[in-house]
Each structure stands twice: as C-alpha cells, then as structure tokens.
Amino acid sequence: MAAGSHQESWPTEGRNERTLAIDAVDTLEILGMLNREDLGVAVAVHRELPAIARAVELAVACLSSGGRLFYVGAGTSGRLGVIDAAECGPTFGVGPETVQAIMAGGQAALTAAIEGIEDDADRGATDVRKSGVGPADAVVGISASGHTPYTVGALREAKGLDARTIAICNNPDAPLAGMAEIGICPATGPEAIMGSTRLKAGTAQKMVLNMLSTATMIRLGKVYSNLMVDVRPANAKLLQRAKSIVALASGCSEEEAVRCLEGARSDVKVAVVMALTGLMAPQASALLEQSGGHVRAAARMSR
C-alpha cells in the first residue's frame, strides 16, 4: 500500500461490499468470491487495449533505435516488473540490458518487504539516474494506487532525462497516470481483502506487462507465426524446442530441422529461413539482416 493521505478515496484501497463475509464462509465459497472478483480483471484490461497498443508502438520505436525498456516499481508491482524483464531473455533472445527492472530496495526486496522504501521519491529518482536512463529509453512506472512516491519520483526523473514514459496503475485519476506520456489504467476496483493489491490489481498489471513485452517483441521480429524463433537453445529442453520450432515453421522433418540448426550454428531464426527457402546459412542470415530480423519478410525476399 502506498503512503499518503486520502487513501480511502483511491478505488484500489476501498472496501469491497461483495466480500464482507469472506471470513464467515467455507473454503469453497472463499475461493468462489476470489474467483468472481478475478472475472472482471480481463474486462478491465480489455478496455485499456488502445493505450497498451500506443505503449507497444512507443517501446518498439525505442528498442528499434537502440534504446532500452525499463520497468520501475515497489512491492508487488516492482516484483512483477522483475519477472517480466527476466523472462524476455530466454523467450525472445534479447540481452539482459534490453529489458530491465528497477526495483525499490533492490534484490533484497524481491523476497522480503523492506518497510518505508516505497515512500522515498528521491530514492526512485536516484535509482533511475544510476541505471543510465536517457532519451533513447522507455520507462514504465508500475503502481497499483498510482501514488507510490518511489515510482512517482522515478517516472518524474525519467521525464527530466527526456526518456519516454508509460504508467501502469489501477486508479485512472492517479498522479502517475497523469504525468506519463501514456497511461494504462485497468480499473479493477476494491480488492477482496481491502488494500491487498497483489490480488486483482496485481493480476491486471501482470496481464498488461505480458501484453506489452510480448507484442513489442512480435513487432520486432522475435516471433514467426506464433513460434519463438529467437529462442536460444541453451539446454536440452530448449534444444528440443528449437528442433520443433524449425520443423513447425517450415513443415520439414525433425532430421532436416537438426541439419538446418547445425548449419546455422544453433541460430533458430537462421535455421527457420534455411528450412523455408532451401538456402545455406550465409544467404539466410543475409536475408534476415536485410529484413530487420523478420522471418516472414526474409522468406518473401528469397523468391
């Protein structure tokens, strides 16, 4: 919960009339109440699709120009940013610097609450500066209430450094939404347990972050059809997945997929273009270079 006055007027901090008796019912009904509250989360996120689309276009523009995508938050919101940033590497083959998370309290705060850290706006600003944020980058401030001083301070500093700014919060009228270039505000309302924004608000934030990063990577050519063609086969499971991706993308046999991967030195995207076009690795790689890394465009160029 963010510090500050008038919290009772924030929708995420209100009392939910539908769950007043949640402690007086059996386990199945507790779960039913929680589930009924969750049913509205996807609807709230759906209403924000136009704003999410604008955020994706902004992120694509930044990453295409050599910039980076930063997530900033405290508590649950910060942890969700860390999770999404960490998954971009193994899923889409980007380096750890491409999508980064700035978490209030650092690594220690991932597994334990650090009291008071979210109330420090100056610390948020300092952490953004220390991360080297600049005009080429996009910074996403994440806060359920939209009032968290750490996140507000971080986003304000990012604006001062001429970075592009996005806010993800669950109170549409919150300061964080108003100060960002793009505000994404799924209005999830009061939680089943008053103020426990790890519930509906956290679920909505997770959905938005999934959409933002996934759609951005699709637009950057990290996906062909619905396949992760930039995955790096760093272990046995991923090697098997790489074989399947090449075979599914091209319709070739697994044996041919293995030959293409060997010829491509385990670069899945190059192997896919080889299997689609019949070209050798150097020619397939050159086509990908010309197409900006988009498999579909590279395959068309070979005709």
N, C-alpha and C positions, 0 to 999 in steps of 0.2 A: 504494500500500500504506500502510495506516495505521501510525503508530508505536505502540510499546507492547511489553510483554513477552508471552511465551507465544503468539506468533503462530502457532506450529506447531500449536496446538490449535484454531485457527479453521478451519472447513471450507473457506472460500474461499482460505485460504493453504496448504492441504495439497498433497501431491504426488499427481498423478494416475497411478495404476498403468497405466491404459489407453493412455497416450501416452508411455511411457518411451523408445520408439524413434522418436519423431516426426522426429528429425533424421537417421534412417538409412533412410528410405523415399523413394520418388519423390514428385513433386509431387501426383499424383492421390491417392495414399494419405494424404499430409498433409491434403489437403482433405477426404478421407473421414473421417479422425479428427476433424477440427474439426467436420464436419457431424454426426457421430454424437454428439458431446458436446452440440451445439446441440439435438438432438432432444428432450432432456429438459427444455429450458427452458420450453416451453409447458405441460408437465405440472406443473412446479413452480409456475408462475404460476396454473394452474387450481386447485391446492389452496388458494390464497390468495384465491379469489373472495369468500368470505364477509367476510373482512377488508377487501378492496377495496370491497365494497358498503357496509360501515359507513363507510369513509373518504369515499365519494361522498356519502352522506347528510349527513355532517358538513360537507363542503365546500359542498354545496347550502344547508344551513342558514346557513352563514356568508355566502356570497355573496348569498343572498336578503335578508339583513338589512343589506346594505351593507358587509360585510367583504370581505377580500381573501384570496387564496390565495398563499402564499409557498413556493417550493422553496429548500432550503438544502443545499449540498454542496461538496465539494472534488474536484479532479481530474476523472476521467471522470464521476463521479456529479453533480458540480456542472454540468458541461457539458451533460449530459442534461437537467437541470432547466432550464437556459437555453434549450435547443432547444424543449422542450415549452411553456414560458411564451411564447416568441416566436411560436409558431405559433397560439396561442389567438386573437390579434387578427385576423389575416386569415381564419382559418377560421370563427370564431364571432362576429365583430363586437364583441368586448369591448375596452374601453380598455386601454392598457398597464399601468394601475395595478391592474387586476382580478386578473391572474395575474402574479406577479413572481418573479424568481430572484435569490437571493443567492449569489454565487459566491466561494469563498475566493480571495483575490488579485485580485478584480475582473476587469475586461475584459482585462487583460494575461494573465490565466491561461487565457483561452479558447483561445489558440493556442500557449501555451508553458507548460511546467511551472515553477512557482515553488517551489523547494525549501524545505521547512520550514513553509510556510503552513498546511498541513493539521494540523500539530501544535499549533497555537495556539488553545486553547479560549477564551481571553479575547477573541481577535480575532473568533471566531464570535459570542460574546455581544455584543460591540460592534457588529458589523455588523447584528445583529438589532435592537438598540436604535436605531441610526441609520436603519433602514428604517421606523421608526414603528410597529412591530408592537404590537397591542393586543388587548383582549378580544374584539373582533369578528372577528378574523382567524384563519385556519388556517395552521399552519406545518408543512411536510413536510420532515423531515430525511432525506437520502439518503446512504447509505454502504454499500458492499459488505460490509465487515467488521463494520460496526455499532459500531466502536470509534474511528473517526476523531475526534480531540479537537476539531477545529474544529466539526464537525457536532454532536457531543455538547454542546459548550458553547453552540452556537446554540439547540439544542432546549431545553436547560435554562433558558436565558434566556427563551425564548418561554413556557415554562410559568410562570416567575416573573412574566411580564407578563400572565398569565391568558389567553393565546391558546390555541386548541385545537391539539393536536399529533398528528401522524401520523409514523410512521417507515417507511421503505422500506430494508430491508437483506437480506443473503443469509445471515446467520448468526442463526438464530432465538433463540439464547441470549445475543445481544449486548446490551450496556448500552443502546444506542439504542432497541432494540425494547422493552425493559422500562420505559423512562422515558416513552414516548409513550402517549397515550391509546389509540391504535390502532397496532398493529404489523403491517406487511405484510412477510412474510419468505419469499420463494421460495427454497427451499434448493437451490441449483444445484451445490453441492459444489466439489471442486477443479477448477481450470481446466486446459485442455490444456497451457498453459505456466504453470508454477507461479507463482501470485500475480498473473497478468495479468488482473485483474478487469474489464478493458474487454471481455472475451470473454463468457462465459455470464452472469456477474453483471450486466454492463452491458446485455446484451440483455434480461434479465429486468426490470431497472429501467426500460428504455425501454418495454417492454410494459405494465408497471404504470402508468407515467406516462401513456401513451396512453389506457389504460382510465379512469384517474382523471379526467383532464381531459375526455375525450370524454363519458363517462357523466354527469359533472356538468353539462356544457353541454346535453346532451339533456334532463336533468331540469329545467333552467332555461328550456326552450323555445327553445333555439337551433337545434333541428333539427325538421323536419316530415317524417314518413315517414323516409327516410334522406337527406334533402336539407338542405344548409347554407343555411337561409333567412335567416340573419343575416349572410351574406357581404356585404362592401362592395365594389361593382364599381368599383374604383379604377384599373383599367387595361383594355386591350382584351380580354385573356383572361378576366378576371373579369366583364366586361360580357357576354360571350358565355355564360359560365357562368350568370349571373343570368337571362338570357333562357331558357336551358334549364331552370333550376330552376322558374321560373314556369310554363312550359309543361308540364313533367313533373308538377308538383304538382297542376295543375288540369285537365290534358287539353286546354288551349286551344292555338290555333295560335301560332306564333312571332310573327306580326303582332300578335295580341291581347296576347301577353306584353309586347311592346315598348310597346303603348299603356298597359298597366297600369303598367309601370315608369316611363313618362313621367308618368303621373298621380300616381304615388306618389313622384315625385322621386327615383327610383332606390333607394327603400327596398324591398328584395326581399320582406321579410316582409309589408309592407302590400300590395305588388303581388300576392302569392300569395292573400291574403284577398280582394282585389278580384276576382281571376280565379275564385276558388272560389264567391263569393257574388253577384257582379254589382253589388256596392256601389261607391260612389265612395270616394276615398281618405280623406276625413274620417271617414266612417262605419266603414270598415275599420280605421282607426287607433284609433278609439274602442273597437271590439270587442277589439282586441289589448290595449289598456290595461286593459279590464275582465277579460280572461282571464290577465293576468300575462305577456303576451307569447307565449302558446301558440297556434299557428295552428289546431290541431285543435279546441281549445275555442272559439276565436273563431268559427270556421265553424259550429259547432253552435249557438252563441248567436244566429246570424243567422236561424235557421229559425223 
